[in-house]
């Protein structure tokens, strides 16, 4: 089996996943965003580096869901998962949608994760259940009249709060959790006040199963540090040219329909960026690792320019998705 990055689709996604956030030319339309998303962005922080949504019910039995679930483990995410499991809460059965914001992409330490989860639960019963089982690690205290449940691990603490019968707030730091509670009672700047990100969110909301928006990370991509073959050079030029990334996914069983929107920076024309991306696809075609199946998948990727952005659209069927992931 080939490594993941030998797949042209995953190579493209690996390149693209590091981009995002500057001025979008798609105007924010309130009609594009679901009620759950509107409520979530009212409590998430106003200036994240990453925002994403997962529709757990859509993804739970799919290969894409398995891949995303695997990515929700490791480091600080394990701490949040341990905290939720300590309550007897079963995410696969009880969760509906999860919205997540991060302060920093790829942080080695705590990336500053804030989460809003929609679930089927009885807030009073769950609070009683938690308090009965609270021990040395899982503590509870009140903040501005709202109960916080805190899991202490060494010098760090992670927490969550049951906002109501539909919403759970969780964070990888207590100050982030308290910030969400502040915004829940209408104090503090929320993501909903950031018109730039709300424009991007309206675009991302075409993905009903999952979507994400990410800032371009601060990485030195100069030619001196990233010299290599022609494919590497094209990838470096694309990274340099792009300011933000929006990804929207719709899952039908194990088939995934994806759209990626790339906004070029002020010095780059969208048509030139489109040519670079098509050039990368051509370079992939000539790779000796390509077989007929992967070449056919490359041919199905549609690359076009619209509204000053480059749009990449592709569908991956279940069997191929399973091969890519596994």
C-alpha positions as CSV (number, residue, x, y, z in Angstrom):
1,X,0.0,0.0,0.0
2,X,1.3,3.5,-0.9
3,X,1.8,6.0,1.9
4,X,-1.0,8.6,2.2
5,X,1.1,11.4,0.6
6,X,1.7,9.3,-2.5
7,X,-2.0,9.7,-3.4
8,X,-2.4,12.8,-5.6
9,X,-5.6,13.8,-3.8
10,X,-4.1,13.6,-0.4
11,X,-0.9,15.4,-1.6
12,X,-3.1,18.2,-2.8
13,X,-5.0,18.3,0.4
14,X,-1.9,18.2,2.5
15,X,-0.6,21.2,0.6
16,X,-3.9,23.1,0.8
17,X,-4.8,22.4,4.4
18,X,-2.1,24.8,5.6
19,X,-3.7,27.9,4.0
20,X,-6.2,30.6,5.0
21,X,-7.8,33.8,6.2
22,X,-7.7,37.1,4.6
23,X,-10.3,39.2,2.8
24,X,-13.0,37.1,1.0
25,X,-14.9,38.4,-1.9
26,X,-18.0,36.4,-1.0
27,X,-20.4,38.6,1.0
28,X,-21.8,37.1,4.2
29,X,-25.4,36.0,3.7
30,X,-27.3,35.2,6.9
31,X,-29.4,32.7,5.1
32,X,-26.4,30.4,4.4
33,X,-25.7,29.7,8.0
34,X,-27.7,27.3,10.2
35,X,-29.2,28.2,13.5
36,X,-26.8,25.9,15.3
37,X,-23.8,27.6,13.6
38,X,-25.2,31.1,14.5
39,X,-25.5,30.1,18.1
40,X,-22.0,28.5,18.1
41,X,-20.2,31.6,16.7
42,X,-21.9,33.7,19.3
43,X,-19.8,32.0,22.0
44,X,-16.6,31.1,20.1
45,X,-13.6,33.5,20.3
46,X,-13.5,36.4,17.8
47,X,-10.0,35.9,16.3
48,X,-9.2,32.2,15.8
49,X,-6.6,30.6,13.5
50,X,-8.9,27.8,12.7
51,X,-12.7,27.1,12.8
52,X,-14.4,23.9,11.9
53,X,-17.7,22.0,12.0
54,X,-18.4,18.3,12.0
55,X,-21.9,16.9,11.7
56,X,-21.4,13.7,13.8
57,X,-24.6,12.1,12.6
58,X,-23.6,12.5,9.0
59,X,-20.1,11.2,9.6
60,X,-20.5,8.6,12.3
61,X,-20.7,5.5,10.0
62,X,-18.4,6.8,7.1
63,X,-14.8,6.4,6.3
64,X,-14.4,10.1,6.4
65,X,-15.8,10.1,9.9
66,X,-13.2,7.4,10.9
67,X,-10.4,9.6,9.6
68,X,-11.7,12.7,11.4
69,X,-12.2,10.7,14.6
70,X,-8.6,9.5,14.4
71,X,-7.5,13.1,14.1
72,X,-9.4,14.0,17.3
73,X,-6.9,12.0,19.4
74,X,-3.4,12.8,20.6
75,X,-2.0,15.5,22.8
76,X,-4.5,17.9,24.3
77,X,-7.5,16.4,22.4
78,X,-7.0,13.2,24.5
79,X,-7.4,15.3,27.6
80,X,-10.7,16.7,26.4
81,X,-11.9,13.2,25.4
82,X,-10.9,11.8,28.8
83,X,-12.9,14.7,30.4
84,X,-16.0,13.9,28.4
85,X,-15.8,10.1,29.1
86,X,-15.6,10.8,32.8
87,X,-19.2,12.0,32.6
88,X,-20.5,8.8,31.0
89,X,-21.2,10.8,27.9
90,X,-20.9,8.8,24.6
91,X,-20.0,11.2,21.8
92,X,-20.8,8.8,19.0
93,X,-24.4,8.3,20.2
94,X,-25.1,11.6,21.9
95,X,-23.4,14.2,19.8
96,X,-25.1,15.9,16.8
97,X,-22.7,18.7,15.7
98,X,-19.4,19.9,17.0
99,X,-17.9,23.4,16.3
100,X,-14.3,24.0,17.2
101,X,-12.0,27.0,17.2
102,X,-8.2,27.0,17.7
103,X,-5.9,29.9,18.6
104,X,-2.9,28.4,16.8
105,X,-2.5,25.8,14.1
106,X,0.1,23.1,14.7
107,X,1.0,24.2,18.1
108,X,3.4,21.8,19.9
109,X,1.9,22.7,23.3
110,X,-1.7,23.8,24.0
111,X,-3.3,25.1,20.7
112,X,-6.1,26.8,22.6
113,X,-9.1,24.7,21.7
114,X,-12.7,26.0,22.2
115,X,-15.6,23.7,21.4
116,X,-19.3,24.0,21.1
117,X,-21.1,20.7,20.9
118,X,-24.8,20.1,20.2
119,X,-26.1,16.9,21.9
120,X,-29.2,15.1,23.1
121,X,-29.1,15.4,26.8
122,X,-31.0,16.4,30.0
123,X,-28.8,19.2,31.5
124,X,-30.1,18.7,35.1
125,X,-29.7,14.9,35.0
126,X,-26.3,15.0,33.5
127,X,-25.1,17.6,36.1
128,X,-26.3,15.3,38.9
129,X,-24.6,12.3,37.2
130,X,-21.3,14.3,37.0
131,X,-21.4,15.6,40.6
132,X,-22.1,12.1,41.9
133,X,-18.9,10.8,40.1
134,X,-16.7,13.8,40.6
135,X,-13.4,12.8,42.2
136,X,-9.9,14.1,42.8
137,X,-9.4,14.8,39.1
138,X,-12.9,16.0,38.0
139,X,-13.9,19.0,40.0
140,X,-16.8,21.5,39.7
141,X,-17.1,25.2,40.5
142,X,-19.4,28.1,39.6
143,X,-18.4,30.9,37.3
144,X,-20.9,33.7,36.9
145,X,-23.7,31.4,37.9
146,X,-22.7,28.7,35.5
147,X,-21.3,25.3,36.6
148,X,-17.8,24.5,35.2
149,X,-16.5,20.9,35.3
150,X,-12.7,20.8,35.4
151,X,-10.3,17.9,34.8
152,X,-6.9,18.6,36.2
153,X,-3.8,17.0,34.7
154,X,-0.6,18.0,36.3
155,X,-0.2,21.8,36.0
156,X,-2.9,22.1,33.4
157,X,-6.7,22.0,33.6
158,X,-9.3,21.3,31.0
159,X,-13.0,22.1,31.4
160,X,-16.5,21.9,30.1
161,X,-19.9,23.3,31.0
162,X,-23.5,22.2,30.2
163,X,-25.0,25.3,28.8
164,X,-28.5,23.9,28.3
165,X,-30.3,20.7,27.1
166,X,-28.7,21.1,23.6
167,X,-25.3,22.7,24.1
168,X,-22.1,21.7,25.8
169,X,-19.1,24.1,26.0
170,X,-15.6,22.6,26.3
171,X,-12.1,24.1,26.2
172,X,-8.4,23.1,26.6
173,X,-7.8,25.9,29.0
174,X,-10.1,27.3,31.7
175,X,-9.7,30.9,30.6
176,X,-11.1,29.9,27.2
177,X,-14.0,28.2,28.9
178,X,-14.7,31.2,31.0
179,X,-14.5,33.4,27.9
180,X,-17.3,31.3,26.3
181,X,-19.4,31.6,29.3
182,X,-18.9,35.4,29.2
183,X,-20.1,35.5,25.6
184,X,-23.0,33.2,26.4
185,X,-24.3,35.9,28.7
186,X,-23.6,38.6,26.0
187,X,-20.3,39.9,27.2
188,X,-17.1,39.9,25.1
189,X,-16.3,39.8,21.4
190,X,-17.5,36.7,19.7
191,X,-16.7,35.2,16.3
192,X,-20.0,36.4,15.1
193,X,-18.7,40.0,15.4
194,X,-15.8,39.3,12.9
195,X,-17.3,40.1,9.5
196,X,-14.3,38.8,7.7
197,X,-14.6,35.3,9.2
198,X,-18.4,35.3,8.9
199,X,-18.0,35.9,5.1
200,X,-15.8,32.8,5.0
201,X,-18.2,30.8,7.2
202,X,-21.1,31.6,4.9
203,X,-19.1,30.1,2.1
204,X,-18.0,27.1,4.2
205,X,-21.6,26.4,5.2
206,X,-22.2,24.8,1.8
207,X,-20.6,21.7,3.5
208,X,-23.4,20.1,5.5
209,X,-21.3,17.2,6.8
210,X,-18.0,19.1,7.7
211,X,-16.3,22.3,6.9
212,X,-13.3,24.3,8.1
213,X,-11.6,27.6,7.7
214,X,-7.9,28.0,8.5
215,X,-5.4,30.8,8.6
216,X,-2.2,30.5,6.6
217,X,0.4,29.5,9.2
218,X,3.6,31.4,9.7
219,X,6.0,29.2,7.8
220,X,9.2,30.2,5.9
221,X,8.6,28.9,2.4
222,X,11.5,30.7,0.8
223,X,13.1,29.0,-2.2
224,X,16.4,28.7,-0.2
225,X,14.8,26.6,2.5
226,X,12.5,24.6,0.2
227,X,14.4,23.8,-2.9
228,X,13.6,20.5,-4.6
229,X,12.0,19.2,-7.8
230,X,9.6,21.1,-10.0
231,X,6.6,19.7,-8.0
232,X,8.1,21.0,-4.8
233,X,8.7,24.4,-6.4
234,X,5.2,24.7,-7.7
235,X,3.8,23.8,-4.3
236,X,5.9,26.5,-2.7
237,X,4.7,29.1,-5.2
238,X,1.0,28.1,-4.4
239,X,1.6,28.4,-0.7
240,X,3.2,31.8,-1.2
241,X,0.3,33.0,-3.4
242,X,-2.6,32.0,-1.2
243,X,-4.0,34.0,1.7
244,X,-6.9,31.8,3.0
245,X,-8.5,28.4,2.6
246,X,-12.1,27.3,3.0
247,X,-13.1,23.6,2.7
248,X,-16.7,22.3,2.6
249,X,-17.6,18.6,2.6
250,X,-20.8,16.6,2.0
251,X,-20.8,12.9,2.8
252,X,-23.3,10.5,1.3
253,X,-22.5,7.2,3.1
254,X,-18.9,6.7,2.0
255,X,-18.8,9.1,-0.9
256,X,-17.4,12.5,-0.2
257,X,-18.0,15.6,-2.3
258,X,-15.5,18.3,-1.4
259,X,-15.0,21.9,-2.4
260,X,-11.9,24.0,-1.7
261,X,-11.9,27.8,-2.1
262,X,-8.5,29.6,-2.3
263,X,-8.2,33.3,-2.1
264,X,-5.0,34.7,-3.7
265,X,-3.2,37.5,-1.9
266,X,-3.3,41.1,-3.2
267,X,-0.3,40.7,-5.5
268,X,-1.6,37.5,-7.3
269,X,-4.3,37.2,-9.9
270,X,-6.7,34.4,-9.4
271,X,-6.1,33.2,-13.0
272,X,-2.4,32.9,-12.3
273,X,-3.1,30.9,-9.1
274,X,-5.4,28.6,-11.1
275,X,-2.5,28.0,-13.6
276,X,-0.2,27.1,-10.8
277,X,-2.6,24.6,-9.3
278,X,-3.2,23.0,-12.7
279,X,0.6,22.9,-13.2
280,X,0.8,21.0,-9.9
281,X,-1.8,18.5,-11.1
282,X,0.2,18.0,-14.4
283,X,3.3,17.4,-12.4
284,X,1.5,14.8,-10.3
285,X,0.3,13.1,-13.5
286,X,3.9,12.5,-14.6
287,X,5.0,11.0,-11.3
288,X,6.2,7.4,-11.6
289,X,4.0,6.5,-8.5
290,X,0.8,7.2,-10.5
291,X,-1.3,4.2,-11.6
292,X,-4.3,4.3,-13.8
293,X,-6.8,4.6,-10.9
294,X,-5.0,7.5,-9.4
295,X,-4.6,9.2,-12.7
296,X,-8.4,8.8,-13.3
297,X,-9.0,10.4,-9.9
298,X,-6.8,13.3,-10.8
299,X,-8.8,13.9,-14.0
300,X,-12.0,14.2,-12.0
301,X,-10.7,17.2,-10.0
302,X,-12.3,20.3,-11.4
303,X,-10.2,23.5,-11.0
304,X,-11.8,26.9,-12.0
305,X,-11.8,30.6,-11.1
306,X,-14.8,32.5,-9.8
307,X,-15.3,35.8,-7.9
308,X,-11.6,36.3,-7.6
309,X,-11.0,32.9,-6.0
310,X,-9.8,29.5,-7.2
311,X,-12.4,26.7,-6.7
312,X,-11.3,23.0,-6.5
313,X,-14.0,20.4,-6.6
314,X,-13.7,16.6,-6.4
315,X,-15.6,13.6,-5.4
316,X,-14.1,10.5,-3.8
317,X,-16.1,7.2,-3.7
318,X,-16.0,4.9,-0.7
319,X,-13.6,2.2,-2.0
320,X,-11.0,4.8,-3.0
321,X,-11.5,6.8,0.2
322,X,-10.9,3.6,2.2
323,X,-7.7,2.9,0.3
324,X,-6.5,6.5,0.8
325,X,-7.2,6.5,4.5
326,X,-6.0,3.0,5.3
